[in-house]
C-alpha cells in the first residue's frame, strides 16, 4: 500500500509518498481503508518532533480518519469488515490502510459523508471538551476565541453558539473573520489591525469575556488574559504561534480567574466513557444542523505534504482533508 511517511524529522516537504507493508490486525485491532483523513496542526508538529507524543521513526502522520473496515482482530465485536467507521489514531492516518486500536473506532452515523466524519472528531472533540467540560460555558456568557478561523477555533465558535453563548472571534485577516461570521460569531476582532485589549473592552462594555479559548499562544495570550472577566476561565488549547507564553500569575489573582489546561488526547485515553458520550452529544447537534465542519480544501494522499505546508503557513480556514479514492 501507499503511505505518506516521515522517515526523518523535518518539515512537510521531507515526507515521502512511498510503498509500505500492508498492516495486519492483531488482538483488539482493526484495519481501516482510509477514505478521508483530517489534517490538524499537531500533524505539523509531530513530524518535526515538537509534539507531546513522539512516535518512533518511521511513521505516517495523521490523527483522525474515516473509512471502511477491511479486517478485525481477535476479540473485536462492535464493528466488522464492511462497516463505515471513524477512528482516532494519534498518528498513521495518512495511508491507504490504517491499523487502529478498536477501542478508538466508532461506527459512522448513517448518511454521514466520509470527509465530514474525518473533519469532525479531533477539532470538535477538542473544542467540546474545552468549552463544555473544562470551561463550563453557560448560556448568556461571552467567549473570546483566538485563532478563530482554524479548525478548532471554528468548532469552538459553533459549539459556543449551540450552548447559547455570545462569541467573539479574533483572527488575522478580514477574509478569515468573514468565515468566522458565517460560522456564527457575534463580533470579530482583527488582531493585526486593531488593539486587542481595546477592542475586547469595547465589545464587552469593559467587563471582559467569561471564557477565553486560546489555541495560539504567543504574544496575544497576555493582553487577552489581562482582559478576562472576574471569575473568567482561560483555556490553554495549544501553541500554534510556536511560542509558549509566560503569563504573570498575579493576573489570575487580580481577576479571580482560572487557567485551565485542555489535553484532549489524554482525556480520551483516561476517560473513554466520557469521550463516547461527547461524541453522542455532538453528533446529535450535527443531525440538528447546529454543528457542521467547514472544509476549505481537499488533497489526494500523494499531495499530503502540500496540505501540511498550507496548514503550517496558515493558508487554510476551518479544516482541510486528505482523500483516498
Secondary structure, DSSP 8 states (H G I E B T S, - for coil): -EEEEESSS--GGG-EEEE-------TTEEEEEEEEEEE-HHHHHHTTT-SS----SSEE---EEEEEEEEE-TT--S--TT-EEEEE-SS--SBSEEEEEGGGEEE--TT--HHHHHTTHHHHHHHHIIIIIIS---TT-EEEEETTTBHHHHHHHHHHHHTT-EEEEEESSHHHHHHHHHTT-SEEEETTTS-HHHHHHHHTTTS--SEEEES--TTHHHHHHHT--TT-EEEE---TTS------THHHHHHT-EEEE--HHHHHHH-HHHHHHHHHHHHHHHHTTS----EEEEEEGGGHHHHHHHHHTT---BEEEEE--
